[in-house]
Amino acid sequence: MFGGGGMNPRKMKQMMKQMGIDVEELDAERVVIETADGDLVFDGAQVTKMDAQGQETYQIVGSPEEVADAGAGGPSAVETAPDEDGDSDDAGIPDEDVALVAERAGVPQSTAREALEDNDGDLAAAIAELE
């Protein structure tokens, strides 16, 4: 889309700002991507958040460590780790998910949490139900 091979980074940033694209470096210590086959854990990865017209995109740069699934029905190491902020409820739905659904669907967090619980934590299904 952009052919910025030799473009000045300052000029590129200025062009992106004019187009309504906001880029921010996040100070992430750890990123975990959960898949059906296991988890990908990035320690010390470089994470960039790009907001373009309300659509947030995250870019992760680093080498992941693959962590095999703990077994059928068993919790993974990530799921059993205590939450530093204590921000997930007893049903196992993180507050970040609730906030995301509430923001995307334009509903209160209590309504978003109910939709997530009804859809077994499926973000897309909860948002679709509320829209």
C-alpha positions in Angstrom: 0.0 0.0 0.0 2.7 2.5 1.0 5.9 2.2 -1.0 8.0 3.8 1.7 11.2 1.8 1.1 13.6 4.8 1.3 11.2 7.3 2.9 12.2 9.4 5.8 10.5 8.0 9.0 9.5 11.5 10.1 7.8 12.1 6.7 6.0 8.7 6.9 4.7 9.5 10.4 3.5 12.9 9.1 1.7 11.3 6.2 0.1 8.6 8.5 -1.2 11.3 10.8 -2.8 13.2 7.9 -4.5 10.0 6.9 -5.9 9.6 10.4 -3.6 6.7 11.4 -2.2 6.8 14.9 0.8 4.5 15.8 1.9 3.8 19.3 4.7 1.6 20.7 3.5 -0.5 23.7 5.8 -1.5 26.5 4.7 -5.2 26.5 6.6 -7.6 28.7 4.8 -10.8 27.4 2.4 -11.6 24.6 0.5 -14.9 24.5 -1.4 -16.2 21.5 -3.6 -19.2 22.3 -4.2 -21.7 19.5 -5.9 -25.1 19.3 -2.4 -26.8 19.1 -0.8 -24.9 21.9 0.3 -21.4 22.8 2.8 -19.0 21.3 4.5 -17.0 24.0 6.5 -13.9 23.1 8.8 -12.6 25.9 10.2 -9.2 25.4 8.5 -8.7 22.0 8.2 -5.3 20.4 4.5 -4.5 20.1 3.1 -1.7 18.0 -0.6 -0.6 18.1 -2.0 1.2 15.0 -5.4 2.9 15.1 -6.8 3.6 11.7 -10.4 5.0 11.7 -11.3 3.3 14.9 -9.9 -0.1 13.8 -7.1 -1.2 16.1 -4.3 -3.4 14.7 -1.4 -4.9 16.8 1.9 -5.9 15.3 4.2 -8.2 17.3 7.9 -8.5 16.4 9.9 -11.2 18.1 10.5 -14.9 18.3 7.8 -17.0 20.1 8.3 -20.0 22.3 5.8 -22.7 21.6 4.1 -24.1 24.6 2.2 -27.4 24.0 -1.4 -27.7 25.2 -1.7 -29.1 28.7 -4.0 -31.9 27.4 -7.7 -32.4 26.6 -9.8 -30.3 28.9 -6.9 -29.4 31.1 -6.0 -25.8 31.8 -2.9 -24.4 30.1 -0.1 -22.8 32.1 -1.4 -19.4 31.0 -4.9 -20.0 32.2 -3.7 -21.1 35.7 -1.4 -18.2 36.1 -2.8 -15.7 38.6 -3.9 -12.4 37.1 -1.6 -9.6 38.3 -4.4 -7.1 38.3 -7.1 -9.5 39.6 -9.2 -8.4 36.7 -11.0 -11.5 35.6 -14.2 -12.7 37.2 -15.2 -16.1 38.6 -16.7 -17.2 35.2 -13.2 -16.9 33.6 -14.1 -14.0 31.3 -11.4 -11.3 31.5 -12.4 -7.7 32.0 -10.4 -6.8 28.9 -12.8 -8.9 26.8 -15.8 -7.4 28.5 -14.4 -3.9 27.8 -13.7 -4.7 24.2 -17.2 -6.1 23.6 -18.8 -3.1 25.4 -16.8 -0.6 23.4 -17.5 -2.3 20.0 -21.2 -2.9 20.6 -21.7 0.4 22.4 -23.4 -1.2 25.5 -22.7 -1.2 29.2 -20.1 -3.6 30.5 -22.7 -5.6 32.5 -24.6 -6.3 29.2 -21.3 -7.2 27.4 -20.4 -9.6 30.2 -23.8 -11.3 29.9 -23.4 -11.7 26.2 -19.9 -13.2 26.6 -21.2 -15.6 29.2 -24.1 -16.6 26.9 -21.6 -17.2 24.1 -19.0 -19.1 26.1 -16.5 -16.2 25.9 -16.7 -15.9 22.1 -16.0 -12.2 21.4 -17.2 -12.2 17.9 -20.5 -14.0 18.7 -21.1 -11.7 21.7 -20.5 -8.5 19.6 -22.7 -9.9 16.8 -25.5 -10.7 19.3 -25.4 -7.1 20.7 -25.3 -5.2 17.4 
